[in-house]
């Protein structure tokens, strides 16, 4: 069942579009896809998750069709709304717009990777920055001690 507010008139510019933001390739070989959506309507659109007969599409291939995707879509563009971890070669999210035409995004291991958040791991610049700051503090302290002696 596809639901939109009664006062919304269909027009070519109104669409509900699935978005693939990025993927993470996990250590076990699985892929975690980060999804969002764009709703160009001026009102919230409801499309139930999973395969429904005679109406909206909001499902994944391969099954299971319902992978925790939202069914309420507020107006605007929203990134990283939910994630899906999968092991199949590809994953496709199909999402209807109000007119019944659907958009889809297909994910695989070659999809755009998420940018890692800097931390204190081996790829992080923070350990090097802290060493430089620490060495500078030690050098300044030594100058103060030498001048005071």
Protein Blocks (a to p, Z undefined) as FASTA:
>chain_A
ZZddfklccdfklccddddfbdcddfkopacdddddddfbfbdcdddedjdehiaddddd
dddfbgoiafbdcedjdehkbccddfbfbdcdddddfkopacdddddfkbccddddddfb
fkbmklmmmmmmmmmmmmmmmmmmmmmZZ
